[in-house]
């Protein structure tokens, strides 16, 4: 499955070169802090700068070892202000196993910062959910960091760490591949 996903991202990325500035595929190992459940999360992220604004989209699929799955999509817009890029956005989550009436929307606010570090690039950020249509509590703030190591022109390997707080509390680490155009 992971090989198929990687091949699909490479094929998509080559066709999207004029439509986006970057495309990333990341796979994280996730541990729920509350109940210790383990899962894997796959992320497809794309972004493009348009008129001085950074537009990004993220699709996330999380599969738990206990045979459950959830999908979410987030879209954000940010503006680079020196070393920091604050952003706002919206998200949609289809709920655990797509259960009837379990889907919900939410708002997002956050910021990222990054810098060249050694031969790679270090990115750190924080995002939090604001407002939700969920019937249960879904507050979440996520602190995240990525170190991108170039392997060839326009291709890098990504090392990821994240920690989420509030109602959804998870620790995650993973790897990925990134394409820049």
Secondary structure, 3 states (H helix, E strand, C coil): CHHHHHHHHHHHHHHCCCCCCEEEEEEEEEEECCCCCEEEEEEEEEEEEECCEEEEEEEEEEEECCCEEEEEEEEEEEEEECCEEEEEEEEEECCHHHCCCCCEEEEEEEEEEEEEECCEEEEEEEEEEEEECCCCCCCEEEEEEEEEEEEECCEEEEEEEEEEEECCCEEEEEEEEEEEC
